[in-house]
Amino acid sequence: MKRYNREAKGGYYTPSFLTMNIDSNENFEDIMTAKGVSERSEALFLHEYIHLLQDITSVSGLVNICVVVDYMKWATNITKQGVLKVPCIPVIEDGKNLLPNAQLKKICTGSGTLKDSYGNPIVWQETLGVHLEKAGTTIDWKYIEADLQLVIEIKATNGNTYSYHVGEHCISETMAYMIENTIYNNVIESPSDFPYRVVNYVCDYLMPGFSQDPLNVIALCDACLMHSFPGRALYYGLNILKKYENLTPEGVYNIMVSPQLLQETGVPQNLTIEHLLKIRKDDAVNQMSGYFTANYDSMITWTTQMLEAAYAIRMKNPYFMLEIARGGDIRNNKAFIDVLNEIGCPVIMNNQNNMVYIRNNNIKDNVHPPVFNVISQIYSIMNRNVLEHNTYKCQLMDWCHKDFLTTGQKDLTTDGDSCRYAPWERVREEDIHQCYFGQIWYTWGLKDVIPNNE
């Protein structure tokens, strides 16, 4: 179940866990106040916030959330005591569509950063070809494939040729970079060609001249994310778009979500983009609510409200991303401010491990933003090989240390080595009331479970 963090120069967003980390010492509680933050921090925040919006206002983002939650339910129920071998990778015998979901999600996501054998980013020189390739999954013990995977063949400045799978990852990164750079031109250091300019290269090959207007590319990317396989939608969509002249960005979006393109990509005729979005939104609401026990009723309320607000924003104005791109800096950008007021921002961590969140206008209850970070970490433990000799340092350790000092509570981070080597041990009665990691591990029935990767 390959999944890439949405990274920019100076920050990253973790898909489906609503958390962002920003390389800045500034206090992001000030970002929309009179005090404000630097222009660089505004640009970094905007880039990562676009990824949050992509997650919760698009079909592909909501599908990703549901796939991850399904995986988490399975992985945390494999055993309720003893040693759990990690990473937990589903096989066909596990059923519940776990393997097909993982295989299809990999196709949907596509490639990430493209580097040479020395770890240096690849620099594009020439596009050699763009085509669809067959890819598929195993359903009911049968392998089924179709033209799902978009591939761009390029020649790099190092003289070598490379194949790159164009999917949701590079489409979302291209879009976020173009919105950020449209508003904050060259405020942040220019990123690598892959994944941040891939869509431009595909456009220039299939439809020369289209990408000269960045708003066209933003609209194209936004609409591609409204499809289950954004790379395939990009390929079919550009081949339809090139038949038109004098298209506006709104016109680009409309064609990309039209019944014509849905039929081209294999969607049943009785389904529209609006129907698909509602189905995926309802699924995501139900799935994310399952993360939280009775102790976190306010988190169910909060996540439900965010997803419902995101759906309402998209339904009311499908061009809201374009309005953000046209709206200027975020402190004076009405479209951005309206969205932020309706949705808020769950987790913003700066490089000094100060965590803040922006409460939306509709939530009055106490919320617990660190829970999103904990769930993301548990996913990494279950799905990725993050343990080192069966140990793991909790990412919240430095934040917790500061929080304990501020609140005058016992500092668990200096009480033994559990936070540094085994945060799942914080299920002990004397620790659990203070530790978010221990609380989630315990309430998910993992009290007696020890992860092991050796």
Secondary structure, DSSP 4 states (H G I P E B T S, - for coil): -----EEETTEEEETTTTEEEES--S-GGGTTSSS---HHHHHHHHHHHHHHHHHHHSHHHHHHHHHHHHHHHHHTTS-SEEEEESS----GGG-TTHHHHHHHHHHHH-----B-TTSPBP-EEEEEEEEEEEEEEEETTEEEEEEEEEEEEEEETTS-EEEEEE-HHHHHHHHHHHHHHHHSTTTSPP--HHHHTHHHHHHHHHSTTGGGSHHHHHHHHHHHTTSSSHHHHHHHHHHHHTT-SS--HHHHHHHHTSHHHHHHTT--TT--HHHHHHHHHHHHHHHHHTT--GGGHHHHHHHHHHHHHHHHHHHH-TTHHHHHHHS-SGGG-HHHHHHHHHH-EEEEEETT--EEEE--TT--S---THHHHHHHHHHHHHHS---BTTB---TTHHHHHHHHHHHT---GGGSSSHHHH-GGGGGSHHHHTT-HHHHHHHHTT-TEEEEE--
